[in-house]
Amino acid sequence: MGYASPVEVTQNRPRKPTIRDVAAAAGVSRGTVSRVINGGHWVSPEARAAVDAAIVSTGYHANHHARSLATGRANSLAFLLTEPQHLLFHDPTFSILLRGAAESLARRHMTLVLLVAGTPEERENVAQFVSGGHVDGVMLVSSHESEPLLDLLISAGVPTVACGGVLGRMDAVPSVQVDEITSAREITRHLIDRGYQRIAMITGPPDTPGGRFRLVGFRDELGDAFDPNLVEAGDYTRESGAAAMARLLERAPDIDAVFAGSDLMAAGAITTLRKLGKRVPDDIAVGGFDDSGVAESLDPPLTTMAQPFDQVSDAMVDLLLRVIEGHAPESVTLPTRLVVRAST
């Protein structure tokens, strides 16, 4: 029995598709294909869709290792959560943003690296990792005003984009955020228009943009009716919302509505109200913020401000890639949407 020579094996092996093949299948130039593969900037949605379809139909796979050697880039971005690890799974907003970022990078044929820095040791490890060139940039999620890791990223020159404006560093760190003040005003106006008069608020931490600016919107919309005695702070968790609701009722049992700065805190508030024999919304109406999946599952379903999480993730990736390429950073603000359900 004879054996094929190495030359014959090579000749019989199917030829790997190239950028030229993808361009021909998509009906675009090789330059357009290259731009799509390298981030998709300056490419129309129609052309990008055609190239993506052609990549699938031809079976093309980019040689990321060779490209990384040529460009000096890692071809990956970090999703950095500066919170304790358990919150990644406890708070659904983080997992939704993570999934969206992963999908956005997959469309660009790039890799997502998940990093969590909730302790001093984790911060030090993360700082060494990202400054060592293992990723091309960082998407910073849940940044607090005094976050020490952010100073390390800035001083090391690591391209960074934040999810939500970074208090005290608005000019130094570009961000993708929602219009916190307008959103809070809209749901507060909804409660006012429903006839509620003693409206309380459970805020997030004051050193986060959501905690600070949602309170600003709530106060601005109430105007002279604002009562600082009807405000309690939580930390975006269900437990903190339950405790804050109990404190509010102890001080002001005549509350007839509450706006919680997150759906999880609203869920906790509803738990407290039910334990105390209060009906929602008959005795006290409850509104939230996020619409991350929790709101619709509550009993009663929760009125809330829906954040466009998929748009936020995609905009973070796009903005970070532009920063990496040397473009001037420009923060992005996206609108929210009031979703009215049975809790109000």
PyMOL commands that set and color helices and strands:
alter all, ss='L'
color gray80, all
select helices_A, chain A and resi 6-12+19-26+30-37+45-58+64-71+86-90+92-107+120-131+148-155+180-193+209-225+228-230+238-251+263-275+294-297+309-324
alter helices_A, ss='H'
color red, helices_A
select strands_A, chain A and resi 76-81+111-116+138-141+160-163+175-178+199-203+231-233+257-260+285-290+303-306+332-334+337-339
alter strands_A, ss='S'
color yellow, strands_A
deselect
rebuild
show_as cartoon
